[in-house]
Amino acid sequence: MQGSGGEVFSFARPTLWHAMLWMAAGMSFFGLFAVLLPPGPSAPWLPAPGLDAFWMAGMMLAGAVFALLVAVPLGAQRVEIEGTTVRVRNLATLHRWRAFDLSEVTGLDLTGQGNDSFVLSLVVGLSAAPHRSWNRIDITSMRKTHGDGDLDAPVFVALVRCLARMHTDIEVGQLPPSYDGVLRRPRSDR
């Protein structure tokens, strides 16, 4: 899609896969809770012994509702890159839009990488500006990583490629030494 300032990238999360994952986790947690705390004499809040199936179904339904109403919206993120303007809305910004220009970026750091990380975060450092009170923003990617090759989340790649057009000297910090993907700028000494 083309905009007035060039290319437009838009990344939204959560996907249906994330919602189903959170629902399954919520249902499993509350289902396990129902198994470990069955109704009966040890549970004064549910004294009728014949309600086992209803108790289990109710707890699993509570887990699904919890996941849909609390966990999934908390994980929602939207990143839009249009020309040199980046707009981010996620939990770290309390779901308010935060916008910055790519010329204000002073550094990038990747956090959360590991052998089995589920959440990666690209911390964008910004120069001080009188029009905003914040100087960094976190952009996250929820994906299962299996080593250094899985660090190339589409939102990170798009941001780094847009930055590379403006900043020839900026690099992503805290990348593993063995990583040689899109986020690492090519060096002449390699």
C-alpha positions as CSV (number, residue, x, y, z in Angstrom):
1,M,0.0,0.0,0.0
2,Q,1.4,3.4,-0.9
3,G,0.9,6.6,1.2
4,S,1.9,10.2,0.9
5,G,5.3,9.5,2.5
6,G,6.1,6.3,0.7
7,E,5.5,2.7,1.9
8,V,3.0,2.0,4.6
9,F,3.4,-0.9,6.9
10,S,0.8,-1.9,9.5
11,F,1.3,-4.7,12.0
12,A,-1.5,-5.7,14.4
13,R,-1.6,-8.3,17.1
14,P,-3.1,-10.4,18.5
15,T,-4.0,-12.8,15.8
16,L,-6.6,-15.6,16.0
17,W,-3.8,-18.0,16.9
18,H,-2.9,-15.8,20.0
19,A,-6.6,-15.6,21.1
20,M,-7.0,-19.4,20.8
21,L,-3.7,-19.9,22.7
22,W,-4.8,-17.7,25.6
23,M,-8.2,-19.3,25.7
24,A,-6.7,-22.8,25.9
25,A,-4.3,-21.6,28.6
26,G,-7.1,-20.0,30.6
27,M,-9.3,-23.0,30.2
28,S,-6.5,-25.3,31.3
29,F,-5.6,-23.2,34.3
30,F,-9.2,-22.9,35.5
31,G,-9.9,-26.6,34.7
32,L,-6.8,-27.6,36.7
33,F,-8.1,-25.4,39.5
34,A,-11.5,-27.2,39.4
35,V,-9.8,-30.6,39.6
36,L,-7.5,-29.7,42.5
37,L,-10.3,-28.0,44.4
38,P,-13.4,-30.2,43.8
39,P,-16.7,-29.4,45.4
40,G,-17.5,-31.3,48.6
41,P,-16.8,-31.1,52.3
42,S,-13.4,-29.4,51.8
43,A,-15.0,-26.7,49.7
44,P,-17.4,-24.7,51.8
45,W,-18.2,-22.4,48.9
46,L,-19.7,-25.3,47.0
47,P,-21.2,-27.8,49.5
48,A,-23.4,-29.8,47.1
49,P,-21.4,-33.0,46.1
50,G,-23.4,-33.6,42.9
51,L,-22.1,-30.5,41.1
52,D,-18.7,-31.9,39.9
53,A,-19.4,-31.6,36.2
54,F,-21.0,-28.2,36.5
55,W,-18.1,-27.0,38.6
56,M,-15.6,-28.2,36.0
57,A,-17.5,-26.7,33.1
58,G,-18.0,-23.4,34.9
59,M,-14.4,-23.1,35.8
60,M,-13.3,-23.8,32.2
61,L,-15.9,-21.3,30.9
62,A,-14.4,-18.8,33.4
63,G,-11.0,-19.4,32.0
64,A,-12.2,-18.8,28.4
65,V,-14.0,-15.6,29.5
66,F,-10.9,-14.4,31.4
67,A,-8.7,-15.0,28.4
68,L,-11.0,-13.2,26.0
69,L,-11.8,-10.2,28.2
70,V,-8.4,-9.7,30.0
71,A,-5.4,-11.5,28.5
72,V,-6.0,-11.0,24.8
73,P,-6.8,-7.3,24.9
74,L,-3.7,-6.7,27.1
75,G,-1.5,-8.3,24.5
76,A,-2.9,-6.2,21.6
77,Q,-0.4,-4.1,19.7
78,R,-0.6,-2.1,16.6
79,V,2.4,-0.6,14.8
80,E,2.1,1.6,11.7
81,I,5.1,2.8,9.7
82,E,4.2,5.5,7.1
83,G,7.1,7.2,5.4
84,T,9.3,8.4,8.3
85,T,6.6,8.3,10.9
86,V,6.1,5.4,13.2
87,R,3.0,5.0,15.4
88,V,2.8,2.4,18.2
89,R,-0.1,1.4,20.4
90,N,0.4,-1.4,22.9
91,L,0.3,-2.3,26.7
92,A,3.6,-0.4,27.2
93,T,1.9,2.8,26.0
94,L,-1.3,2.0,28.0
95,H,-3.0,1.5,24.6
96,R,-2.5,5.1,23.6
97,W,-1.0,6.0,20.2
98,R,2.7,7.1,20.5
99,A,4.3,8.6,17.3
100,F,7.9,9.4,16.5
101,D,9.9,10.2,13.5
102,L,12.6,7.8,12.3
103,S,15.2,10.7,12.5
104,E,14.7,10.8,16.3
105,V,15.9,7.2,16.8
106,T,19.2,7.0,18.7
107,G,19.5,3.2,19.2
108,L,17.8,-0.2,19.0
109,D,18.2,-3.0,21.5
110,L,16.7,-6.5,21.2
111,T,15.6,-8.1,24.5
112,G,14.0,-11.4,25.4
113,Q,15.9,-13.6,23.0
114,G,16.9,-17.0,24.1
115,N,16.5,-20.6,23.1
116,D,12.8,-20.8,23.9
117,S,11.6,-17.2,24.2
118,F,8.0,-16.4,23.4
119,V,8.1,-12.6,23.6
120,L,10.8,-10.6,21.8
121,S,11.0,-6.8,22.4
122,L,12.7,-4.2,20.3
123,V,13.5,-1.2,22.5
124,V,13.7,1.9,20.4
125,G,15.7,4.7,22.0
126,L,14.8,8.2,21.0
127,S,16.4,11.6,21.3
128,A,14.9,14.1,23.8
129,A,12.2,16.2,22.3
130,P,10.1,19.0,23.8
131,H,6.8,17.6,22.3
132,R,7.0,14.3,24.2
133,S,7.8,13.1,27.7
134,W,9.1,9.7,26.8
135,N,12.4,8.7,25.2
136,R,12.0,5.0,24.5
137,I,9.3,2.7,23.2
138,D,9.0,-1.1,23.2
139,I,7.8,-2.9,20.2
140,T,7.0,-6.6,20.9
141,S,6.6,-9.7,18.8
142,M,4.9,-12.8,20.3
143,R,6.4,-15.8,18.6
144,K,8.1,-18.9,19.6
145,T,11.8,-18.7,18.9
146,H,14.1,-21.7,18.3
147,G,17.5,-20.1,18.2
148,D,19.0,-17.1,16.5
149,G,17.3,-17.5,13.1
150,D,13.8,-16.8,14.5
151,L,14.6,-13.2,15.6
152,D,13.5,-11.7,12.3
153,A,9.9,-10.7,13.3
154,P,8.2,-8.9,10.4
155,V,7.6,-5.8,12.4
156,F,11.3,-5.6,13.5
157,V,12.5,-6.2,9.9
158,A,10.3,-3.5,8.5
159,L,11.4,-1.0,11.1
160,V,15.1,-1.8,10.7
161,R,14.8,-1.5,6.9
162,C,13.1,1.9,7.1
163,L,15.8,3.0,9.5
164,A,18.6,1.8,7.3
165,R,17.5,4.2,4.6
166,M,17.9,7.2,7.0
167,H,20.6,6.1,9.5
168,T,23.5,4.4,8.0
169,D,25.3,3.9,11.3
170,I,22.5,2.5,13.5
171,E,22.6,-1.1,14.5
172,V,20.4,-3.4,16.7
173,G,22.2,-4.0,20.0
174,Q,22.3,-7.1,22.1
175,L,22.0,-9.5,19.1
176,P,23.6,-12.9,19.7
177,P,27.1,-13.3,18.2
178,S,26.0,-16.2,16.0
179,Y,23.1,-14.3,14.5
180,D,23.5,-13.3,10.9
181,G,20.0,-12.3,9.8
182,V,18.2,-9.2,8.5
183,L,18.5,-7.3,11.8
184,R,22.3,-7.3,11.7
185,R,23.8,-4.7,9.3
186,P,26.5,-6.2,7.0
187,R,30.0,-5.2,8.0
188,S,32.9,-4.8,5.7
189,D,35.2,-6.8,8.1
190,R,33.2,-10.0,7.8
